Each structure stands twice: as structure tokens, then as C-alpha cells.
Amino acid sequence: MFYVVADGIAYVMDNSDSTPYGAYVNDDGSIDWDSCFDFDPRMDEEDLEYSAHILYHLKEIALLTDEYNNKEVYFK
């Protein structure tokens, strides 16, 4: 599972091939997994752009982790 927290929302992917979803973050910083939601493509343009930016980087993190775990990254 991969997630990034930004502005009170956890942007989540179960693996690098999964559909992302969100969850709210509690005041103590823990993630409220019971509040999971799908992203609504009808959100206003600014929110859509912001979410897309965060999710792009989350996907990159997931892919880099997969690459590392599959020994596709070499160190000298």
C-alpha cells in the first residue's frame, strides 16, 4: 500500500496497478480508513488538477518501489 497525505486527505493506492482512492486524516494525524472514498471526476477544475498532480507523484513512488523490490535498480 502506498499513500501520501496532503491537506487533510490521504491519497492511496493498494499497489502500483490499482485505482487510487482517498481517505480523510484525523486531527491526530492517523488515517480514518473507514472514510475511504473514490475521487469524483466532476470536482472543480482546481481540485481536479491538484488531485491529479498528487496522484501522479504517488504513482511514480509506487513504480519506483516496485522497480527497487524487483532488483531492477542497480547500485555501484
N, C-alpha and C positions, 0 to 999 in steps of 0.2 A: 504494500500500500504506500502510496506517495501522497503527500499533501503539503500545501503551502497556505499559511494563514496571512491574510491581508484584510485590513479594515473590518475586522469582526466576522469574517467568513473564512472557513476552511475550504479550499479548492482541492478536491480529492480525485484520485484515480486509483483503482484497485490494482492495476498493472499497466504496463505501457501500451497495451492494446484496448483498454477498457474505455467506456464512455465516462467523461468526467461528471461529477456532481458536487454539490455544495453542502455544507453544514454550518450552523451558527456556532460561534465561540462564546462560551460562558464568561462572566466577569472575572473569574479566577484564571482564565486562560485555557481551561480544558475545553475539549470539543464536545458539543452536545450531539452525539451520534443519533439520537432519537429524532433530531430535527433535520435530517437529510432531505435534500430537495434537488430536483433537476433544474438546470438553467433554462429559463424561458427565452426563446429566441425573439420574442416580441418585446423584450425590455427596451428601454430607451437607448438611443444610439451611443450615448456616452458610457452607460453601464455595459453595453454590449462590447464596446471597444476595450474597456478596462478589463472585463472578464476574459475576453479573447487574448489579451496581452498576458495576463497571469497564467491562463491555461496553456498558452504556447510554451512558456518557460517551464511549467510543470511537466509537460510532455518531454521537453528536452532533458530535464532531470531524470525522468523515468528511463528514457532511451540511453542516456549516459550510464546509468546504474546497470541496466541490462548489459550494455557493452562491457563494462568492467567485470560484472559477475560471470560473463561468458568467456572471460580471458581474451577479449578482443582488443584490450588495451595493453600495450607493452611498455615496460619501464626499462631504461638503460642506466 
